[in-house]
């Protein structure tokens, strides 16, 4: 459970998901590719991330993880 500024709590089904987390790994390729080679998001998902609901973000996280993203070096 997490609480927001209004004092309300919410349950997020994925234990590793935090609403503020962005899958960005600073390897952007959306200028040349439909899907970013670093994080696996579409250009629209990247540009609209800050406007997406927690549920939308979680759905993106689930999809990109299933596809093997984000790809971090290390």
N, C-alpha and C positions, 0 to 999 in steps of 0.2 A: 504494500500500500504506500501511496505517496500523497502528501498534502500540497495543495497549491496556495497561492497568496490569500485566497478567500477562506482558508481554513477547511475546505472540503477535502475529503480523502477519496481516492480512486484506486481501484485494483487494476493492475496491468497483468495480463495473462502470462506473458513471457518474462521470466525472472531476470533475463539479461537485457531486457529492453528498458531504456530510460528515455522519456519523451524528449529530453534535451539533446540526446545523442544524435549526431549526424554521422552517416557512414563515410563521409568524406575522408580520404587519405592523402589529399593534396597531390593527386596525380590525375588532374582533370584532362579529359580528352573529348568532352562534349562539343567542342568547337568543330571537330573533324569526324566524330563518331556519333551514332544514334544512342549508343549505350556507353557510359563512361567506363574506361578500362580499369580505373582505380576502384570505384565504389559500386558500379553496376547499375546506377540509376540512369533514367532517361534525362535528357536536357530539361524537360518540363518538370520532372521530379526534383532535380537540382534547384531550378529557379524558384519553384513554389514551396520548397521544404519548410520555410518559416511560416507559411500560411496553412499548412496541412494540419489536420487533427491528429491527436495521438493515435487513433485507430488507423488512419491512413498511413502514418509513419511506420506503425508496427507492421502493417501489411507489406510495405516496401521492404522493411528489414527482413521479414520472413522470406520474401521472394528472392532477394539478393543473396541471402545466406544459403538458400537451397541451390543457387546457381554458382556458389563458390566465391562470392564477394563478401566484404570488401577485401581486396588484394593488397596486403601490406608487405613491404619488404622487411626482412629481418630475420 
